[in-house]
Amino acid sequence: MTFEPAEDDAATLVPLEHSGWEAYPDPTAARADDADGWADVLGRYARATDGEG
């Protein structure tokens, strides 16, 4: 995961790629189960860095 400044300097871009789904017996179900995972992770980063999120 990388953090990059956004054009307006008021935000941060976090381009990411989550791969490896083919290792699960049902990749589609695994992705659906993890759909909200990144929102939680990024919220934790936001709270740890500036108290927001």
N, C-alpha and C positions, 0 to 999 in steps of 0.2 A: 504494500500500500504506500502510495506517495501523497504528499500534500503540496499543492501548487496554488500560488496566488491567483485569484480571479481578476478579471479586468477592472472591476470597480474597487478593488482593495478592501471591500467590506465583507468579503466572503472568501472561502477557500474551496478549491476544487479538489476532490478526492477520487481520481480515476482508479478503478479497481477491477480486477477480474477474478471471479470465483470459479474455479474449475475442479475437475475430479468427480463430477456427478456420475460419470459412467461406472464408477466403482460400486455404486449402490445397486441393489437388486431392482429397484424401481426408481430410476433417476428423476422422473417427473414428480413423483411423490416426495422425494428427498428435497428437491428444489422448493416445492410448495411448503413443506414443513419449515424451511429455513427462510421464507420470504421476508420476514421482518427482522432477521438477524443483524443485517448491516445497519439498519436504523438504530438498533440498540447499541451496537459497538460504536458507531459514530457519535451518538448522543453521549456516551461515556467519555469519549475524547473531548467533546465540546465542554462538558462539565469539568473535566480535569484541567483544561487549559484556561478557561475564562469564566467559569461559573455559569455558562448558559447552556441551553440544549434541552 
